[in-house]
Amino acid sequence: MCAKMTLEEALERLAKSKFRSKFHLKSTDREYIAKKGLDTIREHARDFVRERLAPSYIANDGAQTPWRGHPVFVAQHATATCCRGCIEKWYKIPKNTTLSPTQQEKIVNLIMFWISKEL
C-alpha cells in the first residue's frame, strides 16, 4: 500500500492483527463473486473507494463501510481500508486529503488481492 510496502507485506502485517485477521469471506460472498466475476467485483471496489473513501471530507467517516452485504465490504475491514481513520493508522495516508487516483488504485489492488487469497 505505501510506496515501499508490497501487497504481500501489507497482508502479512494485517495478519498480525487479531481484529483484522478475523474477517473471511462467507459462502454467500463466494457465490456472489462466482456469479458476478472478479472484473465486476473490481469495478464495485473502485466505485466504493472513489465514493466512500477518496473525498477529503467524509461526513460519516468511520461508519461508511457496512460490515457485510458485499465481499468488498468484508475485504475493506480485513485490509483496514474501511475508513480514512484506518487508512491513516495503517498506511500513513492523512485524513482530510483527497486520495489521488494512484492511491485509490492501490487500495483497490489490496482489496482485490485479499479477495483472491480468500478464494
C-alpha positions in Angstrom: 0.0 0.0 0.0 2.6 2.5 1.0 5.1 3.2 -1.7 7.6 0.8 -0.1 5.1 -1.9 1.0 4.1 -4.7 -1.3 0.6 -6.3 -1.2 2.1 -9.4 0.4 3.8 -7.3 3.1 0.6 -5.4 3.8 -1.4 -8.7 4.2 1.4 -10.1 6.5 1.2 -7.0 8.7 -2.6 -7.2 8.8 -2.5 -11.0 9.7 -0.8 -10.0 12.9 -3.9 -8.0 14.0 -6.4 -10.1 16.0 -9.2 -7.8 14.8 -8.2 -7.7 11.0 -7.4 -11.4 10.8 -10.9 -12.5 11.9 -12.5 -11.4 8.6 -13.2 -14.0 6.0 -15.5 -14.4 3.0 -18.6 -16.3 3.7 -20.2 -18.8 1.2 -22.7 -16.1 0.1 -19.8 -13.8 -0.7 -18.0 -16.5 -2.7 -21.2 -17.3 -4.6 -21.7 -13.6 -5.4 -18.2 -13.4 -6.7 -18.6 -16.5 -8.8 -21.9 -15.1 -10.2 -20.6 -11.6 -10.9 -16.9 -12.3 -11.8 -13.8 -10.7 -10.4 -13.8 -7.9 -13.0 -17.2 -6.7 -11.8 -16.1 -7.0 -8.2 -13.1 -4.9 -9.0 -15.4 -2.2 -10.5 -17.5 -2.3 -7.4 -14.4 -1.8 -5.3 -13.3 1.1 -7.4 -16.8 2.7 -7.0 -16.8 2.2 -3.3 -13.3 3.6 -2.8 -14.0 6.6 -5.1 -17.3 7.5 -3.5 -16.8 6.5 0.1 -13.0 7.0 0.8 -11.4 9.3 -1.8 -13.0 12.6 -0.8 -11.1 14.9 1.6 -14.1 15.1 3.9 -16.5 12.3 4.7 -19.4 13.1 6.9 -19.8 9.6 8.3 -16.1 8.6 8.4 -15.7 5.5 10.5 -19.2 4.3 9.7 -19.3 4.4 5.9 -18.5 0.8 5.3 -21.0 -1.9 6.2 -19.8 -5.0 8.0 -21.4 -7.3 5.4 -23.6 -7.3 2.4 -20.8 -7.3 -0.3 -17.5 -9.1 -0.5 -15.7 -5.8 -0.9 -17.0 -4.5 2.4 -15.6 -7.6 4.2 -12.3 -7.1 2.4 -12.2 -3.4 3.3 -12.4 -4.3 7.0 -9.9 -7.1 6.6 -7.4 -4.8 4.9 -8.0 -1.7 7.1 -9.3 0.3 4.1 -12.8 0.7 5.5 -12.5 4.4 6.6 -10.0 7.2 6.4 -9.1 6.7 10.1 -7.9 3.2 9.5 -6.2 4.2 6.3 -4.3 6.8 8.2 -3.4 4.5 11.0 -2.3 1.6 8.9 -0.9 3.2 5.7 0.0 6.8 6.9 -2.2 8.5 4.3 -3.5 11.6 6.1 -7.2 12.1 6.7 -8.8 15.3 5.2 -6.8 15.0 1.9 -8.3 13.7 -1.3 -7.0 10.3 -2.3 -5.2 10.5 -5.6 -6.2 8.1 -8.5 -3.0 6.2 -7.8 -3.8 5.9 -4.1 -7.3 4.8 -4.9 -6.0 2.1 -7.3 -3.5 0.8 -4.7 -6.4 0.4 -2.2 -8.5 -1.4 -4.8 -5.5 -3.7 -5.6 -5.1 -4.5 -2.0 -8.8 -5.3 -1.6 -8.7 -7.5 -4.7 -5.5 -9.2 -3.6 -7.1 -10.1 -0.2 -10.3 -11.4 -2.0 -8.2 -13.5 -4.4 -6.3 -15.0 -1.4 -9.7 -15.8 0.3 -10.9 -17.6 -2.8 
